[in-house]
Structure formats: structure tokens, C-alpha cells
Amino acid sequence: MKVLVTGSAGFIGGYLVEELLGRGHEVVGLDNFSKYGPVSHSYDSHPNYSFTEGDARDTALVTKLLEGCDHFVAGAAMIGGISYFHAYAYDLLATNERIMASSCDAAIAAHRDGTLKKVTYVSSSMVFESTDRWPSKEGDQLQVPPPISSYGFQKLAVEYYARAAWDQYKLPYTIVRPFNCVGIGEGRALGSAEVMSGNVKLAMSHVVPDLVQKVLKGQDPLHVLGAGDQVRHYTYGGDLARGIATAIEHDAAINDDFNLSTAESTTVLQLAEVIWRKIKGPDVPFRVVSDEPFAHDVAMRVPDVTKAREVLGFTAETSLDTMLDEVIPWITQAVQEGRL
């Protein structure tokens, strides 16, 4: 099939485009390079890939790119790690709402007048930000208090857009919720905000690249947010791409939602020590100091992955060790080249 992917140059988007091309699909990419600046990928010259640099808030542009497409992955968003939620609280809400409204307007027209069969919306584990039940299963986001952060609230709104477009316009949808993507491709985010963690300026992205660069730059003791007892499920980008692609293709995914994640829980402190040992070796004492945590640093983010396994046949199997063995050398090179 022919698939439009907005946010195609982003972190998860890059993995997804590669996965879709590997499955034999034709892919149309759209991105405005707003987070990292221009980036290149190994598939840029692939005969089944075409790319447009542009803004997903441009309804006319998205409508044009959807011509002849069977499927649309609405993945474009202003997104980052925990520091992003605070530095850009308003921009995250306003920008992402405009992206989503434009995407849905274009998709509704393309479904009505063209070949578009379904939209897959990329939501987030942050819809469970205020949950009091773990593991969080699909449907809990409608039963627990709404997210406190503007980012989490907007991601919940993405899911309402999906269901509302079906209710009124019968635009079929699938909602996917990635949990803590880990992989290569993240650089230092653009923007005026600077967040320091000890003597290191954070990359404004996610916990893994930030911890790795701090260890590589010699930070000792290592600074972590709070006590480091926050529980996360670190999921390989390639696994997430496989899960999203499966949800795109699977008939049973229509008008349904899925948590996409590893089943393995890891605390931030455990993650930090694994990274420390991989870089420093077994003999250097592991020492940490606690920084003041951010207000929206969720204590537990633990998904129920049963539905994706039983309905889609999807499991995220890549171990944390394997992920880090790929990511650490990539970040090491980025630090050496001054990109982080």
C-alpha cells in the first residue's frame, strides 16, 4: 500500500519508514525538521520513498500528499523528554492541537473523496500520567483522572480526535501508544531553552541519551532526577516500528487502541547503573546524586501489553542490554563530533 507518514524524520518516524519500506510499501514522508534540524537516513534514496519538507499544520499540503494514499500515519508532533514538558508547556499544546486538527481535516477529505482507508494515530504512554492502576490497560485512560501536563493532555486529545472523526465522518482509525522509545537518531534538540543537570546541558530529549552523554562527559557522581525510582518500560525503536506497521496492516486493529511496549520494568536508577557499567566497566564505583525532580516526572509508567500480543500477535522482545549496545556507540560518536 501507499502510506503517508507525517513526522517521518523524527525518532520513531525514522524507524517506522524503514520498517514500512522493508515490508514492500510505498512511503511518502513529511517533516519540517523542527526538532533536530535536517537529518538524513539510509533509505532517503529508496525508490519507494518520497519526502517533502513542510509543515503538518498546512492542511492543503497534507491533503495533496494524501492523494493516492491508502493509509495515513499521523505521527507529526512537537515532542521531547520530561524537560520539554516544562520548557514548552504552551507550545506543545498549541502546536500539536493545530497539527492534529489539520491532519484530521485532510484525512476526512481524503477518505471521503479519495483512496484513504484508515488513519493510525501515534498517541503516548502519557495518557496514563494520572493513573492509579498498574499495569495500565487500554481503556484506563477513560476511567482515571486526565493527565496533568499539557503534553499528556494533548495526547489524550489525539485519541478523542480519532474517535470523533469516526463518530461523525466514519474515518477508520487505529491508536498506538509507544512506551519510552530507545534507539539511535536523536540529536540535540533545537530551541532556546537550556536545562542543566550538574555540569552537563541536557539534550532536551529522553533519559537514555541524556544519561549516556553525562557518563561519557565524565560526570561523577551521576545526576539523576529525584531518587531514580521512577519505573519505565524502555522499548526498542525497531520493535515499536514493527508494532505500528502491524497495527497499520491488521484488520483487527480497525477502530481500536493498543499499548506498544516491552513487558520489562526498569527503574531509572537501574538504567543508570547499566549504562555506567557498560561505559566505565565493573571496577569504577557507581555514584549518584539526586537532582530536584520535575513536576510531571511520573512515578510509574507500566503498560499492560496483553491486547497487542493477543490481537496483533505483537511482542517487543529486544532486551535493554541489546538496545544499549547499539545506542551507546552511536551517542559516543555524536558526543565526539559535538552533536551532543
Secondary structure as UniProt FT lines:
FT   STRAND          2..6
FT   TURN            7..9
FT   HELIX           11..22
FT   TURN            23..24
FT   STRAND          26..31
FT   TURN            34..36
FT   TURN            42..45
FT   TURN            47..48
FT   STRAND          49..53
FT   TURN            56..57
FT   HELIX           59..65
FT   TURN            66..68
FT   STRAND          71..74
FT   HELIX           82..87
FT   HELIX           89..113
FT   STRAND          118..122
FT   HELIX           125..128
FT   TURN            129..130
FT   TURN            138..139
FT   HELIX           140..142
FT   HELIX           150..169
FT   STRAND          173..178
FT   STRAND          181..182
FT   STRAND          196..197
FT   TURN            198..199
FT   STRAND          200..201
FT   HELIX           207..216
FT   TURN            217..218
FT   STRAND          222..225
FT   TURN            226..227
FT   STRAND          231..232
FT   STRAND          235..236
FT   HELIX           237..249
FT   HELIX           251..253
FT   TURN            254..255
FT   STRAND          256..260
FT   STRAND          266..267
FT   HELIX           268..280
FT   STRAND          288..291
FT   TURN            295..296
FT   HELIX           306..307
FT   HELIX           308..312
FT   HELIX           320..336
FT   TURN            337..338
//
